[in-house]
Amino acid sequence: MSEQPDLARTLYSDHAGGATDAHVHLSDRAFLDAICEFERALADAAEATGHITPEAAEAARTAIDDYSCDVAAIGSASAAGGNPTIPMVAELKAATRDAAGIHVGATSQDAIDTALVLCTRRAVAALDDELRDVEKLLNDLARTHRDTPVMGRTLGQQALPTTFGVIAAGWLEGVHAPADQLRRTAAALPVQYAGATGNLAATHPRGIEIHDRLAADLGLAERPLVWHTNRQPLVAVGLAAAQLAGAVRKIAGDITASSATEIAELSEASPGGSSSMPHKANPAAAVACDGYARRTPGLAATLLDALDCRWQRGTGSWHAEWQTLRDLLAATASAVSRIHASLDGLRVHTDTMASRVSEPTTGHAGDITDITLEGIDDE
């Protein structure tokens, strides 16, 4: 049996991206396991509020804990009802002596949305460790090269001198804002529990109490109270991830261009080779970062398109989110991992940079670097 983690995308998309700490939370198995986690927490909340008996809750917990989810089988069974919750709940109810504690007052979207939220928050938390390392590497580059002269380039041509420190500080500033936004939007993701048409009718008069207890038990926000057709919480996370991918792609593009043989001002510590040209030292990590990040705008556009969620349940728009958001987060995580590899040990050829600066006047470049870093540190 393979010891590789259970991932959902191709070998290249996940394993070749470097770290897969975020990706393990985005697989189909992680998604289905999170549906079970929702169902178990719902049984606990319904018991705690007195909506179901302790016996029904215990029967539900036993069935869920003993449940072995066959991803392929659930995928096939999902075709009939259009989502995986329906066959999973049917199997759980069939496995328990008292089905009253299974899927209490919930609808399929409650389980799927909450599962997607749990997967998203865990993936972002895993990504954050590497992301903070990237920010530190950029901070170190900016401080180290505060006064390192380099020729600035605008519109593809040499312009006037600047410093590599201010360039690195600009990279950091570009990454820091969407990284912070991604953390905040992921932390704000809410529980979904509102029943068939979003009014908690099936658990009246304890519905809101169950909802809030479920949110607390899962560590999720309580508001918005129901967001079956308000997809803004997930879109906010997806857009932040896409912006972050764009920010690291900008760095990757600069590194790739500055590593060109004719420029040779930067080079990766562990460049990639060529299958046919042994003389090449490709900035392979930066190139891969660019490739992963390029996928994210289209995925983000799909999430924006899914905001058209009709009536009380989306007709296809909701379904489009499940894989899209996970793919978007996975592509972003791979882009961050590859830019981390590119920056770690990045070789800055200061002599080459200086040789192209005929007049090493850099104005307030050092001051700009300091102010930029101080502003980020203050946050």
C-alpha positions as CSV (number, residue, x, y, z in Angstrom):
1,M,0.0,0.0,0.0
2,S,1.3,3.5,-0.9
3,E,2.4,5.6,2.0
4,Q,1.6,8.8,0.1
5,P,-1.1,11.0,1.6
6,D,-4.6,10.7,0.3
7,L,-4.8,13.5,-2.2
8,A,-7.4,14.4,-4.8
9,R,-5.5,15.9,-7.8
10,T,-2.8,14.6,-10.1
11,L,0.7,13.6,-9.2
12,Y,2.1,16.8,-10.6
13,S,-0.5,19.1,-9.1
14,D,0.1,17.9,-5.5
15,H,3.3,16.0,-5.0
16,A,5.4,18.0,-7.4
17,G,4.3,21.2,-5.7
18,G,6.4,20.4,-2.7
19,A,4.8,20.4,0.7
20,T,1.4,18.7,0.8
21,D,0.4,19.7,4.3
22,A,-2.5,21.8,3.0
23,H,-3.5,19.4,0.3
24,V,-4.3,16.5,2.7
25,H,-7.2,18.6,4.0
26,L,-8.6,19.1,0.5
27,S,-8.9,15.6,-0.7
28,D,-12.2,13.8,-1.4
29,R,-11.6,11.6,1.7
30,A,-11.0,14.7,3.9
31,F,-14.2,16.2,2.5
32,L,-16.3,13.1,3.2
33,D,-14.7,12.7,6.6
34,A,-15.7,16.3,7.4
35,I,-19.3,15.5,6.5
36,C,-19.2,12.7,9.1
37,E,-17.7,15.2,11.6
38,F,-20.6,17.5,11.0
39,E,-23.1,14.7,11.6
40,R,-21.5,13.7,14.8
41,A,-21.3,17.3,16.1
42,L,-24.9,17.8,15.1
43,A,-26.0,14.8,17.2
44,D,-24.1,16.2,20.2
45,A,-25.7,19.6,19.8
46,A,-29.2,18.2,19.4
47,E,-28.6,16.1,22.6
48,A,-27.2,19.0,24.5
49,T,-30.2,21.2,23.7
50,G,-32.7,18.5,24.6
51,H,-34.0,18.0,21.0
52,I,-33.1,14.3,20.9
53,T,-32.6,11.7,23.7
54,P,-29.2,10.7,25.0
55,E,-29.9,7.2,23.6
56,A,-30.5,8.5,20.1
57,A,-27.4,10.7,20.3
58,E,-25.3,7.8,21.5
59,A,-26.6,5.5,18.7
60,A,-25.8,8.1,16.2
61,R,-22.3,8.6,17.5
62,T,-21.6,4.9,17.4
63,A,-22.8,4.5,13.8
64,I,-20.7,7.5,12.7
65,D,-17.6,6.3,14.6
66,D,-18.0,2.8,13.1
67,Y,-18.7,4.1,9.6
68,S,-16.1,3.3,6.9
69,C,-16.5,5.6,4.0
70,D,-15.7,4.2,0.5
71,V,-14.9,7.3,-1.5
72,A,-15.4,5.6,-4.9
73,A,-18.7,4.1,-3.9
74,I,-20.0,7.3,-2.4
75,G,-19.0,9.1,-5.6
76,S,-21.0,6.7,-7.7
77,A,-24.0,6.8,-5.4
78,S,-23.9,10.6,-5.4
79,A,-25.1,10.7,-9.0
80,A,-28.7,9.9,-8.1
81,G,-29.2,12.8,-5.8
82,G,-26.5,15.1,-6.9
83,N,-24.5,15.2,-3.8
84,P,-22.6,12.8,-1.5
85,T,-24.5,13.6,1.7
86,I,-27.6,11.7,0.6
87,P,-26.0,8.2,0.3
88,M,-23.9,8.8,3.3
89,V,-26.8,9.7,5.5
90,A,-28.8,6.7,4.1
91,E,-25.9,4.4,5.1
92,L,-25.6,5.9,8.6
93,K,-29.3,5.6,9.2
94,A,-29.3,2.0,8.1
95,A,-26.4,1.2,10.4
96,T,-28.0,2.5,13.6
97,R,-30.7,1.1,15.9
98,D,-32.2,4.6,16.4
99,A,-32.0,6.9,13.4
100,A,-33.4,9.9,15.2
101,G,-29.9,11.2,16.0
102,I,-28.7,11.1,12.4
103,H,-28.9,14.3,10.3
104,V,-31.2,16.0,12.8
105,G,-33.2,18.7,11.1
106,A,-30.5,19.2,8.5
107,T,-30.4,19.3,4.7
108,S,-27.7,18.1,2.5
109,Q,-26.3,21.6,2.0
110,D,-25.8,22.0,5.7
111,A,-23.5,19.0,5.8
112,I,-21.6,19.9,2.6
113,D,-21.1,23.6,3.3
114,T,-19.9,22.9,6.8
115,A,-17.6,20.2,5.6
116,L,-16.2,22.5,2.9
117,V,-15.6,25.2,5.6
118,L,-13.8,22.7,7.9
119,C,-11.5,21.6,5.0
120,T,-10.8,25.1,4.0
121,R,-9.9,26.3,7.5
122,R,-7.6,23.4,8.0
123,A,-5.9,23.8,4.6
124,V,-5.4,27.5,5.2
125,A,-3.9,26.8,8.7
126,A,-1.5,24.3,7.2
127,L,-0.6,26.7,4.4
128,D,0.0,29.5,6.9
129,D,3.1,27.9,8.4
130,E,4.9,28.0,5.0
131,L,3.5,31.3,4.2
132,R,5.0,32.9,7.3
133,D,8.4,31.4,6.3
134,V,8.0,33.1,2.9
135,E,7.3,36.4,4.5
136,K,10.4,36.0,6.7
137,L,12.6,35.2,3.7
138,L,11.4,38.3,2.0
139,N,11.9,40.4,5.1
140,D,15.4,39.1,5.4
141,L,16.2,39.8,1.7
142,A,14.9,43.4,2.0
143,R,16.9,44.1,5.2
144,T,20.1,42.5,3.9
145,H,20.0,44.3,0.5
146,R,18.6,47.6,1.7
147,D,21.5,49.4,0.0
148,T,22.4,46.9,-2.7
149,P,22.2,48.9,-6.0
150,V,20.5,47.4,-9.0
151,M,19.2,48.8,-12.3
152,G,15.5,49.2,-12.2
153,R,13.6,48.1,-15.3
154,T,10.3,49.5,-16.5
155,L,8.3,48.4,-19.6
156,G,10.9,45.8,-20.3
157,Q,13.8,48.2,-20.5
158,Q,16.5,49.5,-18.2
159,A,15.3,52.6,-16.3
160,L,17.0,54.2,-13.3
161,P,18.9,52.6,-10.4
162,T,17.1,51.4,-7.3
163,T,18.1,48.8,-4.6
164,F,17.3,45.2,-4.4
165,G,16.1,45.8,-0.9
166,V,13.2,48.0,-2.0
167,I,12.4,45.4,-4.7
168,A,12.2,42.7,-2.0
169,A,10.2,44.9,0.3
170,G,7.7,45.4,-2.5
171,W,7.5,41.7,-2.9
172,L,6.8,41.3,0.8
173,E,4.1,44.1,0.8
174,G,2.4,42.4,-2.2
175,V,2.3,39.0,-0.3
176,H,1.4,40.3,3.1
177,A,-1.9,41.9,2.4
178,P,-3.6,38.9,0.7
179,A,-2.0,36.5,3.2
180,D,-3.6,38.5,6.0
181,Q,-6.9,38.6,4.2
182,L,-6.8,34.8,3.6
183,R,-6.2,34.3,7.3
184,R,-9.0,36.6,8.3
185,T,-11.6,35.3,5.9
186,A,-10.8,31.6,6.8
187,A,-11.1,32.4,10.5
188,A,-14.5,34.0,9.8
189,L,-16.1,31.1,8.0
190,P,-19.4,30.1,9.5
191,V,-21.2,26.9,10.3
192,Q,-24.1,26.0,8.0
193,Y,-27.2,24.6,9.7
194,A,-30.6,25.9,8.6
195,G,-32.7,22.9,7.3
196,A,-34.5,22.3,4.1
197,T,-35.5,25.8,3.1
198,G,-33.2,27.7,5.5
199,N,-35.7,28.4,8.3
200,L,-34.9,25.7,10.9
201,A,-38.5,24.6,10.8
202,A,-37.7,21.0,11.5
203,T,-36.0,21.7,14.9
204,H,-38.3,24.5,16.1
205,P,-38.2,25.8,18.8
206,R,-34.6,24.7,19.4
207,G,-33.2,25.3,15.9
208,I,-31.2,28.4,16.6
209,E,-29.9,27.0,19.9
210,I,-28.8,23.8,18.1
211,H,-27.2,26.0,15.4
212,D,-25.2,28.1,17.8
213,R,-24.1,25.0,19.8
214,L,-23.0,23.3,16.6
215,A,-21.0,26.3,15.7
216,A,-19.3,26.4,19.1
217,D,-18.5,22.7,19.1
218,L,-16.9,22.9,15.6
219,G,-15.1,26.2,16.4
220,L,-16.9,28.1,13.6
221,A,-18.6,31.4,13.4
222,E,-22.3,31.7,14.1
223,R,-23.2,34.3,11.5
224,P,-24.5,34.6,9.0
225,L,-27.2,32.5,10.5
226,V,-28.1,30.9,7.1
227,W,-26.1,31.3,3.9
228,H,-27.5,28.6,1.6
229,T,-27.7,31.2,-1.2
230,N,-25.3,33.8,0.2
231,R,-22.0,32.4,-1.0
232,Q,-19.9,35.4,0.0
233,P,-18.1,33.7,2.9
234,L,-16.5,31.1,0.6
235,V,-15.9,33.5,-2.3
236,A,-14.1,35.8,0.1
237,V,-11.6,33.0,1.0
238,G,-11.3,32.0,-2.7
239,L,-10.5,35.6,-3.8
240,A,-8.0,36.1,-1.1
241,A,-6.3,32.8,-2.1
242,A,-6.2,33.9,-5.8
243,Q,-4.8,37.3,-4.9
244,L,-2.1,35.5,-2.8
245,A,-1.3,33.3,-5.8
246,G,-1.0,36.3,-8.0
247,A,1.4,38.0,-5.5
248,V,3.8,35.0,-5.4
249,R,3.5,34.7,-9.1
250,K,4.8,38.3,-9.5
251,I,7.9,37.3,-7.4
252,A,8.4,34.2,-9.5
253,G,8.2,36.2,-12.7
254,D,10.9,38.6,-11.5
255,I,13.2,35.8,-10.3
256,T,12.8,34.0,-13.6
257,A,13.6,37.1,-15.6
258,S,16.5,38.1,-13.4
259,S,17.9,34.6,-13.7
260,A,18.1,34.7,-17.5
261,T,21.6,34.0,-18.8
262,E,22.0,37.5,-20.2
263,I,21.0,39.2,-16.9
264,A,22.2,36.7,-14.2
265,E,21.5,38.9,-11.3
266,L,19.6,36.2,-9.3
267,S,19.8,32.4,-9.3
268,E,18.1,29.7,-7.2
269,A,20.1,27.7,-4.8
270,S,19.0,24.4,-6.4
271,P,18.2,25.2,-10.0
272,G,16.6,22.6,-12.3
273,G,18.3,20.9,-15.2
274,S,17.3,20.1,-18.7
275,S,16.8,16.7,-20.4
276,S,18.7,17.8,-23.5
277,M,20.8,20.9,-22.5
278,P,23.2,20.1,-19.7
279,H,24.5,23.7,-19.5
280,K,21.1,25.0,-18.3
281,A,20.4,26.0,-14.7
282,N,16.7,26.7,-14.8
283,P,14.8,28.6,-12.0
284,A,12.6,25.6,-11.8
285,A,10.9,26.4,-8.5
286,A,9.9,29.9,-9.7
287,V,8.7,28.5,-13.0
288,A,6.6,25.9,-11.2
289,C,5.2,28.6,-8.9
290,D,4.1,30.6,-12.0
291,G,2.4,27.5,-13.4
292,Y,0.4,26.8,-10.3
293,A,-0.6,30.4,-9.8
294,R,-1.8,30.8,-13.4
295,R,-4.6,28.3,-12.7
296,T,-6.2,30.4,-9.9
297,P,-7.8,33.3,-11.8
298,G,-10.1,30.9,-13.7
299,L,-11.0,29.0,-10.6
300,A,-11.8,32.3,-8.8
301,A,-14.0,33.3,-11.7
302,T,-16.0,30.1,-11.2
303,L,-16.6,31.0,-7.6
304,L,-17.8,34.5,-8.6
305,D,-20.1,32.9,-11.2
306,A,-21.5,30.7,-8.5
307,L,-22.9,33.8,-6.6
308,D,-25.9,33.4,-8.8
309,C,-27.6,31.0,-6.4
310,R,-31.3,30.8,-7.3
311,W,-34.2,30.7,-4.9
312,Q,-33.4,28.7,-1.7
313,R,-30.9,26.3,-3.2
314,G,-28.4,26.8,-6.0
315,T,-29.1,24.9,-9.2
316,G,-25.6,23.9,-10.3
317,S,-24.0,27.0,-8.9
318,W,-23.6,25.5,-5.5
319,H,-22.4,22.2,-6.9
320,A,-19.7,24.0,-8.9
321,E,-18.0,25.2,-5.7
322,W,-17.1,21.9,-4.1
323,Q,-14.2,21.0,-6.3
324,T,-13.4,24.5,-7.4
325,L,-12.6,26.0,-4.0
326,R,-10.5,23.0,-3.1
327,D,-8.6,23.1,-6.4
328,L,-8.0,26.8,-5.9
329,L,-6.6,26.4,-2.4
330,A,-4.4,23.5,-3.6
331,A,-3.0,25.5,-6.5
332,T,-2.3,28.4,-4.2
333,A,-0.6,26.2,-1.6
334,S,1.6,24.7,-4.3
335,A,2.5,28.2,-5.7
336,V,3.4,29.3,-2.1
337,S,5.5,26.1,-1.6
338,R,7.4,26.6,-4.9
339,I,8.1,30.3,-4.2
340,H,9.4,29.3,-0.8
341,A,11.8,26.8,-2.5
342,S,12.8,29.5,-4.9
343,L,13.5,32.1,-2.2
344,D,15.2,29.8,0.3
345,G,18.9,30.3,-0.4
346,L,18.3,32.7,-3.3
347,R,21.6,33.8,-4.7
348,V,21.8,37.6,-5.2
349,H,24.7,38.4,-7.5
350,T,25.5,41.9,-6.1
351,D,28.6,42.4,-8.3
352,T,26.6,41.8,-11.4
353,M,23.9,44.1,-10.2
354,A,26.4,46.8,-9.4
355,S,28.2,46.5,-12.8
356,R,25.0,47.6,-14.6
357,V,24.5,50.7,-12.5
358,S,26.5,53.6,-14.0
359,E,25.2,56.1,-11.5
360,P,24.5,54.4,-8.2
361,T,22.0,57.1,-7.0
362,T,19.1,55.3,-5.4
363,G,17.4,58.3,-3.8
364,H,15.2,57.2,-0.8
365,A,15.2,53.5,-1.7
366,G,16.6,52.5,1.7
367,D,14.1,54.7,3.5
368,I,11.3,53.2,1.4
369,T,12.5,49.7,2.4
370,D,12.6,50.6,6.1
371,I,9.1,52.3,6.1
372,T,7.6,49.3,4.2
373,L,9.0,46.8,6.7
374,E,8.1,48.8,9.7
375,G,4.5,49.1,8.4
376,I,4.2,45.4,8.1
377,D,5.9,44.7,11.4
378,D,3.5,47.1,13.1
379,E,0.6,45.0,11.9
